[in-house]
Amino acid sequence: MLDFRYDTQLLIEGNDLDEDRIGDYITDTFKGDSLLCVGDESLIKIHFHTNEPWLVLQYCATLGEIFDIVVEDMDRQARGLQG
């Protein structure tokens, strides 16, 4: 059994984005692991394992336009099913 079921990935396009501030907020606010938050002031890539991907998406949408959203169910993948 996985601690965090959903592999959540997305891009945020915006202005004056700060990858450290965004990464710290995600780490401090949402339960999860394997955070990757990289980019520059106009484009950030997020990768995060969590049980509540909708909360991460909701937060990221406040920062700019979100796109290339992928939420995969890693539990289903581990069981050999499509995620």
C-alpha positions as semicolon CSV with decimal commas, in nm:
position;residue;x (nm);y (nm);z (nm)
1;M;0,000;0,000;0,000
2;L;0,133;0,341;-0,096
3;D;0,135;0,628;0,151
4;F;0,050;0,873;-0,127
5;R;-0,158;0,739;-0,413
6;Y;-0,163;1,007;-0,683
7;D;0,130;1,120;-0,893
8;T;0,036;1,482;-0,970
9;Q;0,219;1,674;-1,242
10;L;0,152;2,009;-1,403
11;L;0,300;2,326;-1,543
12;I;0,224;2,675;-1,412
13;E;0,269;2,970;-1,644
14;G;0,263;3,312;-1,482
15;N;0,457;3,618;-1,378
16;D;0,710;3,652;-1,096
17;L;0,682;3,284;-1,000
18;D;0,921;3,175;-0,726
19;E;1,000;2,803;-0,724
20;D;1,134;2,810;-0,366
21;R;0,825;2,986;-0,230
22;I;0,590;2,756;-0,422
23;G;0,781;2,444;-0,316
24;D;0,787;2,552;0,048
25;Y;0,412;2,626;0,043
26;I;0,332;2,284;-0,107
27;T;0,557;2,105;0,144
28;D;0,417;2,299;0,441
29;T;0,051;2,283;0,339
30;F;-0,018;1,950;0,168
31;K;0,055;1,595;0,277
32;G;0,274;1,418;0,025
33;D;0,625;1,340;-0,092
34;S;0,859;1,335;-0,390
35;L;0,814;1,706;-0,462
36;L;0,982;1,847;-0,768
37;C;0,931;2,220;-0,819
38;V;1,158;2,367;-1,086
39;G;1,151;2,648;-1,335
40;D;1,186;3,020;-1,359
41;E;0,975;3,331;-1,299
42;S;0,743;3,253;-1,593
43;L;0,713;2,871;-1,597
44;I;0,723;2,616;-1,313
45;K;0,701;2,236;-1,333
46;I;0,537;2,062;-1,036
47;H;0,560;1,691;-0,959
48;F;0,414;1,573;-0,627
49;H;0,278;1,251;-0,477
50;T;-0,033;1,314;-0,266
51;N;-0,373;1,171;-0,176
52;E;-0,549;1,500;-0,253
53;P;-0,428;1,619;-0,595
54;W;-0,726;1,854;-0,632
55;L;-0,593;2,069;-0,348
56;V;-0,255;2,106;-0,517
57;L;-0,424;2,194;-0,846
58;Q;-0,648;2,448;-0,675
59;Y;-0,348;2,620;-0,515
60;C;-0,143;2,620;-0,834
61;A;-0,433;2,773;-1,028
62;T;-0,409;3,078;-0,801
63;L;-0,052;3,137;-0,923
64;G;-0,113;3,144;-1,296
65;E;-0,242;2,934;-1,581
66;I;-0,206;2,560;-1,519
67;F;-0,174;2,312;-1,805
68;D;-0,027;1,974;-1,904
69;I;-0,201;1,834;-1,597
70;V;-0,146;1,464;-1,528
71;V;-0,285;1,282;-1,224
72;E;-0,200;0,913;-1,221
73;D;-0,321;0,657;-0,971
74;M;0,000;0,481;-0,866
75;D;-0,195;0,219;-0,667
76;R;-0,372;0,105;-0,985
77;Q;-0,039;0,104;-1,170
78;A;0,119;-0,110;-0,898
79;R;-0,164;-0,361;-0,947
80;G;-0,095;-0,375;-1,322
81;L;-0,396;-0,164;-1,418
82;Q;-0,399;0,154;-1,620
83;G;-0,350;0,452;-1,392
